[in-house]
């Protein structure tokens, strides 16, 4: 599956019935992080929740599994971020493309820092502060 560069956010949601319509709720974090604005109109794509791993052939002839979008950061990458929340462990949390989370230990809400990405997982990364208040 090809993912558009115009993708603003990606999340799982249930479709529920209310009166004579069907509703898909947008997670609060998508609005709070500025990915989307209430009252605006957006294009919506629905993808089956089946977890079968389809295999697509790449132009090179190599087969690769169809998977979720790759993390928008790589180990060693430098990023400027603003800490938006504090996690359960007390670490700062920043969000980048598509709401992807970067955990930044030793930071507080509102801090703007330059971080080096030290660890990357499918749904979050860890960054180390290399410069305070950019």
TIMI-2910 file (N, C-alpha, C, CB; in pm, 1 decimal, decimal comma, always signed):
<rs>
+----------+----------+----------+----------+----------+----------+----------+----------+----------+----------+----------+----------+------+
!      n_x !      n_y !      n_z !     ca_x !     ca_y !     ca_z !      c_x !      c_y !      c_z !     cb_x !     cb_y !     cb_z ! resn !
+----------+----------+----------+----------+----------+----------+----------+----------+----------+----------+----------+----------+------+
!    +84,2 !   -116,7 !     +0,0 !     +0,0 !     +0,0 !     +0,0 !    +89,1 !   +123,4 !     +0,0 !    -96,0 !     -0,4 !   +121,1 !  Unk !
!    +52,0 !   +219,5 !    -78,9 !   +127,3 !   +342,9 !    -87,3 !    +64,8 !   +445,6 !     +6,6 !   +131,4 !   +395,5 !   -232,8 !  Unk !
!   +148,1 !   +512,3 !    +85,3 !   +100,7 !   +613,6 !   +179,8 !   +134,9 !   +751,7 !   +123,5 !   +164,4 !   +593,1 !   +322,2 !  Unk !
!    +36,7 !   +836,8 !   +116,1 !    +55,2 !   +971,3 !    +63,4 !   +141,6 !  +1056,2 !   +155,7 !    -79,4 !  +1038,3 !    +42,1 !  Unk !
!   +220,9 !  +1146,0 !    +96,1 !   +299,6 !  +1241,2 !   +174,2 !   +209,7 !  +1341,6 !   +245,4 !   +399,1 !  +1314,6 !    +84,1 !  Unk !
!    +82,3 !  +1348,3 !   +205,3 !    -12,3 !  +1441,5 !   +265,1 !    -81,3 !  +1382,7 !   +388,2 !   -116,2 !  +1482,4 !   +162,6 !  Unk !
!    -42,5 !  +1261,8 !   +428,7 !   -102,1 !  +1198,5 !   +546,7 !    -76,1 !  +1283,9 !   +670,0 !    -45,8 !  +1055,8 !   +567,1 !  Unk !
!   -182,1 !  +1323,5 !   +739,7 !   -169,6 !  +1408,2 !   +858,3 !   -162,1 !  +1327,4 !   +986,4 !   -285,6 !  +1504,3 !   +866,0 !  Unk !
!   -236,2 !  +1216,9 !   +993,7 !   -235,8 !  +1135,7 !  +1114,0 !   -281,7 !   +994,5 !  +1079,0 !   -326,4 !  +1198,0 !  +1223,4 !  Unk !
!   -249,9 !   +902,0 !  +1167,1 !   -285,6 !   +763,0 !  +1147,6 !   -320,6 !   +706,0 !  +1283,9 !   -170,1 !   +682,4 !  +1079,2 !  Unk !
!   -438,3 !   +644,9 !  +1295,7 !   -481,4 !   +590,9 !  +1423,5 !   -584,2 !   +482,3 !  +1398,9 !   -538,9 !   +701,6 !  +1514,4 !  Unk !
!   -610,0 !   +401,1 !  +1500,6 !   -715,0 !   +299,9 !  +1495,1 !   -840,4 !   +356,7 !  +1559,4 !   -670,7 !   +168,3 !  +1566,0 !  Unk !
!   -955,4 !   +323,5 !  +1503,6 !  -1081,4 !   +369,2 !  +1561,2 !  -1192,6 !   +272,6 !  +1522,7 !  -1115,2 !   +513,0 !  +1514,3 !  Unk !
!  -1291,6 !   +262,3 !  +1608,4 !  -1409,8 !   +183,2 !  +1578,8 !  -1512,0 !   +271,3 !  +1509,2 !  -1469,0 !   +120,9 !  +1707,4 !  Unk !
!  -1594,2 !   +210,7 !  +1425,5 !  -1704,9 !   +281,5 !  +1362,4 !  -1828,6 !   +248,3 !  +1445,2 !  -1722,9 !   +240,7 !  +1209,3 !  Unk !
!  -1898,3 !   +353,3 !  +1490,8 !  -2017,7 !   +327,8 !  +1571,8 !  -2139,6 !   +391,2 !  +1506,7 !  -1999,4 !   +381,7 !  +1715,3 !  Unk !
!  -2255,3 !   +338,8 !  +1541,8 !  -2381,5 !   +388,0 !  +1488,0 !  -2442,0 !   +487,1 !  +1586,2 !  -2479,7 !   +271,3 !  +1459,8 !  Unk !
!  -2491,9 !   +598,1 !  +1532,3 !  -2561,9 !   +697,8 !  +1614,5 !  -2675,7 !   +751,9 !  +1529,7 !  -2465,0 !   +814,4 !  +1663,0 !  Unk !
!  -2798,3 !   +719,7 !  +1570,4 !  -2917,9 !   +756,2 !  +1494,4 !  -2907,7 !   +699,4 !  +1352,8 !  -2936,0 !   +910,7 !  +1490,5 !  Unk !
!  -2909,2 !   +788,2 !  +1252,8 !  -2906,6 !   +740,8 !  +1114,2 !  -2770,2 !   +763,5 !  +1047,6 !  -3015,5 !   +810,8 !  +1033,5 !  Unk !
!  -2663,0 !   +766,5 !  +1127,2 !  -2530,4 !   +787,9 !  +1070,0 !  -2426,6 !   +701,3 !  +1140,1 !  -2491,1 !   +935,8 !  +1079,4 !  Unk !
!  -2308,3 !   +695,6 !  +1082,6 !  -2196,6 !   +619,7 !  +1138,5 !  -2086,1 !   +717,8 !  +1176,1 !  -2144,4 !   +512,1 !  +1037,2 !  Unk !
!  -2019,9 !   +691,7 !  +1289,3 !  -1923,6 !   +787,4 !  +1342,6 !  -1789,2 !   +719,8 !  +1368,0 !  -1976,7 !   +850,9 !  +1471,9 !  Unk !
!  -1682,9 !   +788,3 !  +1325,3 !  -1546,0 !   +748,3 !  +1355,7 !  -1489,3 !   +861,4 !  +1440,9 !  -1459,0 !   +722,3 !  +1223,4 !  Unk !
!  -1449,8 !   +830,9 !  +1564,2 !  -1397,3 !   +935,0 !  +1652,7 !  -1248,9 !   +956,3 !  +1629,4 !  -1422,6 !   +899,0 !  +1799,0 !  Unk !
!  -1209,4 !  +1083,3 !  +1628,4 !  -1069,5 !  +1122,1 !  +1613,5 !  -1009,0 !  +1131,7 !  +1753,1 !  -1055,2 !  +1258,0 !  +1535,4 !  Unk !
!   -894,8 !  +1067,3 !  +1778,5 !   -832,8 !  +1078,2 !  +1911,1 !   -797,2 !  +1223,7 !  +1944,4 !   -706,5 !   +990,3 !  +1918,1 !  Unk !
!   -819,3 !  +1261,4 !  +2068,1 !   -793,1 !  +1398,1 !  +2115,7 !   -650,2 !  +1441,8 !  +2083,4 !   -817,7 !  +1407,7 !  +2267,4 !  Unk !
!   -552,4 !  +1349,3 !  +2094,9 !   -412,1 !  +1386,5 !  +2073,0 !   -388,3 !  +1439,8 !  +1931,6 !   -321,4 !  +1266,3 !  +2098,6 !  Unk !
!   -468,5 !  +1394,5 !  +1832,8 !   -449,2 !  +1440,4 !  +1696,1 !   -487,6 !  +1587,6 !  +1682,1 !   -530,8 !  +1354,8 !  +1599,2 !  Unk !
!   -584,8 !  +1632,2 !  +1759,3 !   -624,0 !  +1772,6 !  +1758,3 !   -526,6 !  +1853,6 !  +1843,8 !   -769,4 !  +1789,6 !  +1809,8 !  Unk !
!   -491,6 !  +1800,9 !  +1961,2 !   -402,8 !  +1872,8 !  +2052,4 !   -264,2 !  +1894,5 !  +1993,0 !   -390,9 !  +1797,5 !  +2183,3 !  Unk !
!   -216,2 !  +1801,5 !  +1910,5 !    -83,2 !  +1816,4 !  +1849,6 !    -86,5 !  +1902,9 !  +1724,9 !    -25,7 !  +1680,3 !  +1815,2 !  Unk !
!   -206,7 !  +1943,2 !  +1683,3 !   -218,6 !  +2031,3 !  +1568,3 !   -222,6 !  +1959,4 !  +1435,6 !   -107,0 !  +2126,7 !  +1567,8 !  Unk !
!   -231,3 !  +1826,3 !  +1437,3 !   -236,9 !  +1751,8 !  +1311,3 !   -364,7 !  +1785,1 !  +1235,2 !   -228,4 !  +1600,2 !  +1337,4 !  Unk !
!   -473,8 !  +1804,1 !  +1308,3 !   -601,8 !  +1838,0 !  +1246,1 !   -672,2 !  +1944,6 !  +1328,9 !   -691,5 !  +1712,4 !  +1231,6 !  Unk !
!   -764,3 !  +2016,1 !  +1264,4 !   -837,9 !  +2122,8 !  +1332,0 !   -987,3 !  +2092,2 !  +1328,8 !   -809,0 !  +2260,1 !  +1266,1 !  Unk !
!  -1056,5 !  +2106,8 !  +1442,9 !  -1201,3 !  +2087,3 !  +1444,0 !  -1268,1 !  +2185,2 !  +1347,4 !  -1257,9 !  +2105,3 !  +1587,1 !  Unk !
!  -1374,6 !  +2140,3 !  +1283,7 !  -1448,5 !  +2226,1 !  +1192,7 !  -1396,8 !  +2225,0 !  +1049,6 !  -1446,2 !  +2364,5 !  +1243,7 !  Unk !
!  -1278,8 !  +2170,7 !  +1026,3 !  -1223,8 !  +2160,9 !   +891,4 !  -1271,8 !  +2031,8 !   +825,4 !  -1069,0 !  +2166,2 !   +894,6 !  Unk !
!  -1260,1 !  +2023,8 !   +694,3 !  -1298,6 !  +1904,2 !   +619,8 !  -1172,8 !  +1831,9 !   +574,2 !  -1388,9 !  +1940,3 !   +498,3 !  Unk !
!  -1170,8 !  +1700,0 !   +592,8 !  -1055,1 !  +1618,2 !   +556,5 !  -1099,2 !  +1498,0 !   +475,1 !   -978,8 !  +1572,4 !   +682,0 !  Unk !
!  -1009,9 !  +1446,0 !   +393,7 !  -1034,6 !  +1320,1 !   +324,4 !   -999,7 !  +1208,5 !   +420,5 !   -951,8 !  +1309,1 !   +191,3 !  Unk !
!  -1080,1 !  +1103,8 !   +422,4 !  -1060,8 !   +993,2 !   +515,1 !  -1048,3 !   +864,4 !   +435,6 !  -1177,6 !   +984,2 !   +617,3 !  Unk !
!   -950,2 !   +782,1 !   +472,2 !   -934,6 !   +650,1 !   +409,7 !   -951,1 !   +546,3 !   +519,5 !   -794,5 !   +635,1 !   +337,0 !  Unk !
!  -1026,7 !   +443,5 !   +492,6 !  -1045,3 !   +336,5 !   +589,1 !   -970,2 !   +213,6 !   +538,7 !  -1197,0 !   +305,4 !   +611,0 !  Unk !
!   -892,3 !   +153,0 !   +626,9 !   -812,9 !    +35,6 !   +592,3 !   -859,7 !    -79,0 !   +679,8 !   -659,5 !    +62,0 !   +610,5 !  Unk !
!   -881,0 !   -193,4 !   +621,0 !   -927,9 !   -309,7 !   +695,7 !   -834,2 !   -338,7 !   +812,1 !   -939,1 !   -432,6 !   +603,8 !  Unk !
!   -891,8 !   -383,8 !   +921,9 !   -809,1 !   -415,0 !  +1037,9 !   -753,5 !   -556,1 !  +1033,2 !   -888,5 !   -396,3 !  +1164,2 !  Unk !
!   -779,3 !   -629,6 !   +926,0 !   -722,5 !   -763,5 !   +912,9 !   -571,3 !   -753,8 !   +918,4 !   -768,4 !   -831,4 !   +781,3 !  Unk !
!   -507,3 !   -850,8 !   +980,4 !   -363,0 !   -843,9 !   +999,4 !   -285,3 !   -937,5 !   +908,5 !   -329,9 !   -874,4 !  +1141,0 !  Unk !
!   -348,9 !   -984,6 !   +802,3 !   -277,6 !  -1069,7 !   +707,2 !   -161,9 !   -991,0 !   +649,7 !   -371,7 !  -1120,3 !   +594,2 !  Unk !
!    -46,4 !  -1054,0 !   +641,8 !    +69,2 !   -985,9 !   +587,1 !    +78,4 !  -1014,0 !   +437,8 !   +198,2 !  -1029,7 !   +659,3 !  Unk !
!    +37,3 !   -913,6 !   +360,0 !    +45,9 !   -927,1 !   +215,1 !   +189,4 !   -898,6 !   +173,1 !    -54,1 !   -831,1 !   +142,8 !  Unk !
!   +231,1 !   -958,2 !    +65,8 !   +365,8 !   -935,4 !    +15,1 !   +354,9 !   -870,6 !   -121,2 !   +447,1 !  -1067,7 !     +7,6 !  Unk !
!   +423,0 !   -756,8 !   -135,4 !   +421,2 !   -683,6 !   -261,1 !   +556,6 !   -696,6 !   -327,8 !   +384,9 !   -535,1 !   -238,8 !  Unk !
!   +558,8 !   -698,0 !   -458,7 !   +685,3 !   -703,3 !   -531,2 !   +733,2 !   -560,9 !   -555,5 !   +670,4 !   -781,0 !   -665,6 !  Unk !
!   +855,7 !   -533,3 !   -518,2 !   +916,8 !   -403,3 !   -541,6 !   +969,6 !   -399,1 !   -684,5 !  +1030,6 !   -375,4 !   -439,1 !  Unk !
!   +991,0 !   -279,6 !   -740,1 !  +1044,6 !   -269,8 !   -875,2 !  +1176,7 !   -345,7 !   -891,9 !  +1064,3 !   -124,4 !   -911,7 !  Unk !
!  +1254,0 !   -359,0 !   -785,7 !  +1381,7 !   -428,8 !   -794,2 !  +1362,5 !   -579,0 !   -805,6 !  +1467,5 !   -396,6 !   -673,3 !  Unk !
!  +1236,7 !   -624,5 !   -788,2 !  +1209,5 !   -767,3 !   -795,5 !  +1211,2 !   -832,8 !   -659,3 !  +1309,2 !   -834,5 !   -885,1 !  Unk !
!  +1255,5 !   -758,8 !   -555,9 !  +1258,3 !   -815,2 !   -421,3 !  +1120,6 !   -805,5 !   -359,7 !  +1362,2 !   -743,3 !   -333,0 !  Unk !
!  +1083,0 !   -907,7 !   -284,6 !   +953,5 !   -905,5 !   -215,9 !   +973,5 !   -847,0 !    -77,9 !   +890,9 !  -1048,0 !   -207,2 !  Unk !
!   +884,2 !   -754,1 !    -41,2 !   +890,4 !   -696,0 !    +92,8 !   +753,1 !   -704,0 !   +153,6 !   +941,3 !   -549,3 !    +89,7 !  Unk !
!   +743,0 !   -726,6 !   +283,8 !   +611,2 !   -733,2 !   +345,5 !   +546,4 !   -595,8 !   +349,4 !   +620,9 !   -791,0 !   +486,5 !  Unk !
!   +416,7 !   -594,0 !   +323,0 !   +341,7 !   -470,7 !   +335,1 !   +325,5 !   -443,7 !   +484,0 !   +202,7 !   -479,3 !   +261,5 !  Unk !
!   +362,8 !   -325,3 !   +528,4 !   +361,7 !   -298,5 !   +671,5 !   +310,0 !   -158,1 !   +698,2 !   +501,9 !   -316,3 !   +731,0 !  Unk !
!   +302,9 !   -124,6 !   +825,7 !   +263,1 !     +9,3 !   +865,8 !   +371,7 !   +107,4 !   +822,9 !   +238,2 !    +16,9 !  +1019,3 !  Unk !
!   +340,0 !   +236,2 !   +820,8 !   +441,1 !   +335,0 !   +782,4 !   +564,6 !   +323,2 !   +871,7 !   +382,9 !   +477,7 !   +790,5 !  Unk !
!   +679,2 !   +347,4 !   +813,5 !   +803,8 !   +343,0 !   +887,6 !   +813,6 !   +464,3 !   +979,8 !   +924,1 !   +337,5 !   +791,6 !  Unk !
!   +887,0 !   +452,0 !  +1091,3 !   +904,7 !   +567,6 !  +1179,5 !   +966,3 !   +684,0 !  +1101,9 !   +993,5 !   +530,7 !  +1301,0 !  Unk !
!   +926,2 !   +807,5 !  +1135,0 !   +976,8 !   +923,1 !  +1061,7 !  +1114,3 !   +970,4 !  +1108,1 !   +879,7 !  +1035,6 !  +1073,7 !  Unk !
!  +1179,1 !   +893,7 !  +1196,1 !  +1313,0 !   +929,1 !  +1244,1 !  +1403,8 !   +807,1 !  +1234,9 !  +1307,8 !   +982,5 !  +1390,1 !  Unk !
!  +1536,1 !   +833,2 !  +1239,6 !  +1635,6 !   +726,5 !  +1235,7 !  +1735,4 !   +747,5 !  +1347,8 !  +1707,2 !   +721,7 !  +1098,6 !  Unk !
!  +1798,3 !   +640,0 !  +1396,5 !  +1901,9 !   +655,3 !  +1499,7 !  +2011,7 !   +749,9 !  +1449,7 !  +1962,8 !   +516,6 !  +1537,9 !  Unk !
!  +2055,9 !   +839,2 !  +1537,7 !  +2160,3 !   +935,2 !  +1503,6 !  +2108,8 !  +1064,5 !  +1444,3 !  +2255,0 !   +873,5 !  +1408,8 !  Unk !
!  +1982,7 !  +1068,2 !  +1406,2 !  +1923,9 !  +1188,7 !  +1346,8 !  +1909,5 !  +1297,3 !  +1452,7 !  +1786,4 !  +1157,1 !  +1282,9 !  Unk !
!  +1931,8 !  +1422,1 !  +1413,5 !  +1913,0 !  +1536,4 !  +1502,8 !  +1779,0 !  +1599,8 !  +1470,4 !  +2029,4 !  +1640,2 !  +1488,8 !  Unk !
!  +1703,2 !  +1633,2 !  +1574,6 !  +1570,4 !  +1693,5 !  +1557,9 !  +1552,4 !  +1806,0 !  +1657,5 !  +1458,6 !  +1588,1 !  +1575,3 !  Unk !
!  +1481,9 !  +1910,3 !  +1616,3 !  +1439,2 !  +2015,4 !  +1707,0 !  +1295,5 !  +1983,3 !  +1744,3 !  +1452,9 !  +2159,2 !  +1642,3 !  Unk !
!  +1267,5 !  +1972,4 !  +1874,1 !  +1133,2 !  +1935,8 !  +1918,8 !  +1089,9 !  +2023,9 !  +2035,4 !  +1128,1 !  +1787,5 !  +1959,4 !  Unk !
!   +959,3 !  +2027,9 !  +2056,5 !   +903,0 !  +2095,2 !  +2173,5 !   +834,5 !  +1989,2 !  +2258,6 !   +802,5 !  +2209,5 !  +2132,3 !  Unk !
!   +862,9 !  +1988,7 !  +2387,9 !   +805,8 !  +1890,5 !  +2479,2 !   +661,0 !  +1930,1 !  +2508,0 !   +889,2 !  +1880,8 !  +2611,4 !  Unk !
!   +568,6 !  +1837,3 !  +2478,0 !   +425,6 !  +1865,7 !  +2490,5 !   +361,8 !  +1802,5 !  +2612,3 !   +354,1 !  +1819,2 !  +2368,3 !  Unk !
!   +417,3 !  +1692,3 !  +2659,4 !   +359,6 !  +1618,0 !  +2771,1 !   +470,8 !  +1557,3 !  +2853,9 !   +263,1 !  +1508,4 !  +2721,2 !  Unk !
!   +431,1 !  +1502,8 !  +2968,8 !   +521,8 !  +1424,3 !  +3052,1 !   +463,0 !  +1285,1 !  +3061,2 !   +541,8 !  +1488,3 !  +3195,0 !  Unk !
!   +546,1 !  +1183,9 !  +3034,3 !   +500,7 !  +1045,7 !  +3038,1 !   +488,9 !   +992,5 !  +3178,8 !   +593,3 !   +959,1 !  +2959,6 !  Unk !
!   +438,1 !   +870,9 !  +3191,7 !   +418,6 !   +806,8 !  +3321,1 !   +548,3 !   +791,4 !  +3399,6 !   +355,2 !   +672,0 !  +3302,0 !  Unk !
!   +660,9 !   +779,1 !  +3329,5 !   +790,6 !   +763,6 !  +3394,9 !   +856,9 !   +898,4 !  +3424,5 !   +882,6 !   +678,9 !  +3308,2 !  Unk !
!   +789,6 !  +1009,8 !  +3389,5 !   +843,4 !  +1142,2 !  +3416,1 !   +927,3 !  +1199,7 !  +3303,7 !   +924,3 !  +1138,1 !  +3538,8 !  Unk !
!   +933,2 !  +1129,7 !  +3190,1 !  +1011,7 !  +1177,8 !  +3076,8 !   +928,0 !  +1270,5 !  +2989,2 !  +1064,9 !  +1059,6 !  +2993,8 !  Unk !
!   +995,8 !  +1364,9 !  +2923,4 !   +928,3 !  +1453,9 !  +2831,1 !   +884,6 !  +1379,4 !  +2706,0 !  +1018,7 !  +1570,5 !  +2794,4 !  Unk !
!   +773,2 !  +1425,3 !  +2647,9 !   +720,5 !  +1363,6 !  +2526,8 !   +700,8 !  +1471,8 !  +2421,4 !   +586,8 !  +1288,4 !  +2555,4 !  Unk !
!   +759,7 !  +1448,3 !  +2304,5 !   +741,6 !  +1536,6 !  +2189,1 !   +674,9 !  +1454,0 !  +2079,8 !   +879,2 !  +1598,1 !  +2139,6 !  Unk !
!   +603,0 !  +1520,6 !  +1992,0 !   +539,9 !  +1451,3 !  +1879,5 !   +586,0 !  +1516,2 !  +1749,8 !   +384,2 !  +1454,6 !  +1890,9 !  Unk !
!   +613,6 !  +1431,6 !  +1650,5 !   +656,0 !  +1480,8 !  +1519,9 !   +556,5 !  +1431,8 !  +1415,1 !   +801,3 !  +1433,7 !  +1486,0 !  Unk !
!   +598,1 !  +1405,9 !  +1294,3 !   +508,6 !  +1366,9 !  +1186,0 !   +411,7 !  +1257,2 !  +1227,4 !   +588,6 !  +1321,3 !  +1066,9 !  Unk !
!   +285,6 !  +1274,5 !  +1186,1 !   +178,5 !  +1177,0 !  +1209,3 !   +161,1 !  +1143,9 !  +1357,9 !   +207,1 !  +1049,1 !  +1131,3 !  Unk !
!   +201,1 !  +1233,8 !  +1447,3 !   +183,4 !  +1210,6 !  +1590,0 !   +283,3 !  +1115,0 !  +1650,5 !    +48,1 !  +1159,8 !  +1614,9 !  Unk !
!   +389,3 !  +1080,1 !  +1575,7 !   +491,9 !   +987,4 !  +1623,8 !   +559,0 !  +1047,3 !  +1747,9 !   +597,7 !   +957,7 !  +1512,0 !  Unk !
!   +575,7 !   +964,9 !  +1851,0 !   +625,3 !  +1010,1 !  +1981,3 !   +776,7 !   +996,3 !  +1991,9 !   +558,4 !   +931,2 !  +2093,4 !  Unk !
!   +840,4 !  +1101,4 !  +2045,3 !   +981,6 !  +1096,0 !  +2082,1 !   +987,9 !  +1121,7 !  +2231,7 !  +1068,5 !  +1200,8 !  +2000,7 !  Unk !
!  +1042,1 !  +1025,9 !  +2306,6 !  +1057,6 !  +1038,0 !  +2451,5 !  +1193,4 !  +1103,6 !  +2478,2 !  +1046,5 !   +897,2 !  +2522,9 !  Unk !
!  +1191,7 !  +1210,1 !  +2559,1 !  +1314,0 !  +1284,8 !  +2587,1 !  +1332,1 !  +1296,3 !  +2738,7 !  +1309,5 !  +1426,2 !  +2520,7 !  Unk !
!  +1411,1 !  +1206,1 !  +2798,7 !  +1433,2 !  +1210,6 !  +2943,6 !  +1493,7 !  +1344,2 !  +2988,0 !  +1524,6 !  +1095,5 !  +2986,2 !  Unk !
!  +1457,0 !  +1386,8 !  +3109,2 !  +1515,3 !  +1506,7 !  +3168,6 !  +1462,4 !  +1637,8 !  +3114,5 !  +1660,1 !  +1503,9 !  +3150,0 !  Unk !
!  +1344,7 !  +1635,9 !  +3053,3 !  +1287,6 !  +1759,9 !  +3000,3 !  +1150,6 !  +1785,7 !  +3061,5 !  +1277,0 !  +1753,8 !  +2846,7 !  Unk !
!  +1104,8 !  +1910,0 !  +3048,3 !   +975,6 !  +1951,6 !  +3101,8 !   +886,8 !  +2006,8 !  +2990,7 !   +994,3 !  +2056,8 !  +3212,1 !  Unk !
!   +756,7 !  +2007,1 !  +3016,5 !   +660,0 !  +2060,4 !  +2921,0 !   +696,9 !  +2204,1 !  +2883,9 !   +516,7 !  +2054,6 !  +2979,4 !  Unk !
!   +691,8 !  +2232,9 !  +2755,3 !   +721,5 !  +2367,2 !  +2705,5 !   +865,7 !  +2387,5 !  +2662,5 !   +688,3 !  +2466,9 !  +2809,9 !  Unk !
!   +955,8 !  +2299,8 !  +2703,8 !  +1095,4 !  +2313,5 !  +2662,6 !  +1108,4 !  +2285,4 !  +2513,9 !  +1186,2 !  +2218,6 !  +2743,4 !  Unk !
!  +1194,0 !  +2362,4 !  +2448,6 !  +1227,3 !  +2338,4 !  +2308,1 !  +1374,1 !  +2299,7 !  +2305,3 !  +1198,1 !  +2465,3 !  +2216,8 !  Unk !
!  +1400,8 !  +2179,9 !  +2256,1 !  +1535,9 !  +2126,7 !  +2261,4 !  +1575,8 !  +2061,0 !  +2129,4 !  +1548,1 !  +2027,0 !  +2375,1 !  Unk !
!  +1706,1 !  +2053,1 !  +2109,6 !  +1760,8 !  +1977,4 !  +1997,4 !  +1798,5 !  +1841,8 !  +2054,4 !  +1885,4 !  +2050,5 !  +1929,5 !  Unk !
!  +1750,3 !  +1733,1 !  +1990,7 !  +1778,4 !  +1598,5 !  +2040,7 !  +1845,2 !  +1514,3 !  +1932,9 !  +1649,1 !  +1530,5 !  +2088,9 !  Unk !
!  +1923,7 !  +1417,3 !  +1979,7 !  +1977,4 !  +1314,7 !  +1891,4 !  +1897,7 !  +1188,9 !  +1919,0 !  +2132,2 !  +1292,0 !  +1913,4 !  Unk !
!  +1844,0 !  +1128,1 !  +1814,4 !  +1764,0 !  +1006,4 !  +1828,6 !  +1858,1 !   +890,9 !  +1861,3 !  +1681,5 !   +976,6 !  +1698,4 !  Unk !
!  +1835,7 !   +826,1 !  +1975,5 !  +1924,2 !   +717,9 !  +2019,7 !  +1863,8 !   +579,5 !  +2002,1 !  +1960,5 !   +737,8 !  +2163,8 !  Unk !
!  +1729,7 !   +573,1 !  +1996,7 !  +1661,8 !   +444,8 !  +1983,2 !  +1533,0 !   +466,3 !  +1904,7 !  +1632,5 !   +381,2 !  +2122,7 !  Unk !
!  +1502,6 !   +374,8 !  +1812,6 !  +1382,7 !   +387,7 !  +1730,5 !  +1303,3 !   +257,9 !  +1736,3 !  +1419,1 !   +423,2 !  +1584,1 !  Unk !
!  +1176,8 !   +269,6 !  +1771,2 !  +1082,2 !   +157,4 !  +1770,2 !   +970,8 !   +193,0 !  +1672,6 !  +1024,8 !   +127,6 !  +1914,8 !  Unk !
!   +881,7 !    +97,2 !  +1645,7 !   +776,0 !   +122,9 !  +1548,4 !   +681,8 !   +234,5 !  +1590,7 !   +697,2 !     -2,3 !  +1524,9 !  Unk !
!   +656,5 !   +250,5 !  +1721,2 !   +559,2 !   +351,1 !  +1764,1 !   +617,2 !   +462,3 !  +1851,3 !   +449,3 !   +284,3 !  +1838,5 !  Unk !
!   +747,2 !   +460,9 !  +1876,7 !   +810,1 !   +569,4 !  +1950,7 !   +961,2 !   +565,4 !  +1932,4 !   +773,9 !   +561,4 !  +2099,8 !  Unk !
!  +1025,7 !   +674,9 !  +1967,7 !  +1171,5 !   +683,2 !  +1965,3 !  +1216,9 !   +747,0 !  +2095,3 !  +1222,5 !   +764,5 !  +1841,6 !  Unk !
!  +1344,4 !   +733,7 !  +2125,1 !  +1403,7 !   +797,7 !  +2242,2 !  +1509,8 !   +894,1 !  +2191,2 !  +1464,8 !   +691,8 !  +2342,6 !  Unk !
!  +1510,4 !  +1014,2 !  +2246,5 !  +1608,8 !  +1114,5 !  +2206,7 !  +1683,7 !  +1167,6 !  +2326,9 !  +1541,5 !  +1229,2 !  +2132,4 !  Unk !
!  +1807,6 !  +1206,9 !  +2303,5 !  +1892,7 !  +1262,7 !  +2408,5 !  +1917,0 !  +1409,6 !  +2376,4 !  +2028,2 !  +1184,2 !  +2420,4 !  Unk !
!  +1899,4 !  +1497,2 !  +2475,5 !  +1916,1 !  +1641,1 !  +2454,3 !  +2061,9 !  +1671,0 !  +2420,7 !  +1871,1 !  +1721,4 !  +2579,8 !  Unk !
!  +2082,9 !  +1745,2 !  +2311,0 !  +2216,7 !  +1788,9 !  +2274,7 !  +2229,2 !  +1941,7 !  +2280,1 !  +2252,2 !  +1738,0 !  +2135,2 !  Unk !
!  +2112,9 !  +2010,3 !  +2284,7 !  +2113,0 !  +2156,2 !  +2294,0 !  +1980,6 !  +2202,2 !  +2355,3 !  +2135,0 !  +2221,5 !  +2153,6 !  Unk !
!  +1988,7 !  +2286,4 !  +2459,9 !  +1867,6 !  +2338,8 !  +2524,4 !  +1820,1 !  +2464,7 !  +2453,3 !  +1893,5 !  +2368,6 !  +2673,8 !  Unk !
!  +1691,6 !  +2488,9 !  +2463,2 !  +1628,1 !  +2612,4 !  +2413,4 !  +1687,2 !  +2664,5 !  +2282,9 !  +1638,9 !  +2719,8 !  +2517,4 !  Unk !
!  +1644,0 !  +2609,3 !  +2173,7 !  +1690,5 !  +2655,6 !  +2042,4 !  +1616,2 !  +2778,7 !  +1999,8 !  +1674,3 !  +2546,9 !  +1937,5 !  Unk !
+----------+----------+----------+----------+----------+----------+----------+----------+----------+----------+----------+----------+------+
</rs>
